[in-house]
Amino acid sequence: MSEIVSNQPKPKSPRGGTDRAAFAQVERWMALIREISLEQATG
């Protein structure tokens, strides 16, 4: 399955900042998940 996904061409983003904004949002979600996981582990 990963071979199929990696062989597909990546679409060009007409709005350059959109990808960066989406990546930043994912980073915030991941930080929140890490924080919740740490609280559950220690609490």
C-alpha positions in Angstrom: 0.0 0.0 0.0 2.8 2.5 0.9 4.3 1.9 -2.6 1.1 3.0 -4.2 0.8 6.1 -2.2 4.5 7.1 -2.6 4.4 6.6 -6.4 1.5 9.0 -6.9 2.5 12.5 -8.0 2.0 15.2 -5.3 -0.4 17.9 -6.4 0.9 21.4 -6.8 -0.7 23.7 -4.3 -2.1 26.9 -5.9 -2.0 28.6 -2.5 1.5 28.2 -1.1 0.6 29.2 2.5 -2.3 26.7 2.8 0.0 23.7 3.2 2.1 25.5 5.8 -1.1 26.5 7.7 -2.4 23.0 7.7 1.0 21.6 8.9 1.0 24.2 11.7 -2.5 23.1 12.7 -1.4 19.4 12.8 1.6 20.4 14.9 -0.7 22.1 17.4 -2.9 19.0 17.6 0.1 16.8 18.1 1.3 19.0 20.9 -2.1 18.8 22.5 -2.2 15.0 22.2 1.2 14.8 23.8 0.2 17.0 26.7 -3.0 15.0 27.3 -1.1 11.7 27.1 1.5 13.0 29.6 -1.2 14.1 32.0 -2.9 10.7 31.8 0.4 8.9 32.4 1.3 11.0 35.5 -2.2 11.5 36.8 
